[in-house]
């Protein structure tokens, strides 16, 4: 009803919005996984939220980074990592995605910008509070993570 005048309400097909939800889910997962501050509680919180959106391939990458001292280096160098999404390509029939972004690592001594390209597949699962889009990233892997720019800061 609109001012006591009946209006036609239509139910939209869930699949109509799926491409946008897939891109939003991929963007959210990458943001949670890569946008970090030098706070171990915050990093743990971000990883916990990210793990609701990815299969064991995400946990595998997390464990590899942890074993290689990635998270400890963020803490020890007081680095702030910020991810900027360039684009997300989704192949709907194959449920495949490719993510393109830039990771800015701001350290006391320098600022590094890295090119980040990942790929994976998307699986529909039931929606939940922890996964509101009902999408699980599967077989996720990093294709490219290379330095584009390394700018030294003045140290006085």
Secondary structure by P-SEA (a helix, b strand, c coil): ccccbbbbbbbcccccaaaaaaaaaaaaaaaaaccccccaaaaaaaaaaaaaaccaaaaaaaaaaaaaaaaaaaaaabbbbbbbbcccccccccccbbbbbbbbbbcccbbbbbbbbbbbbbbbccccccccccccccccccccccccbbbbcccc
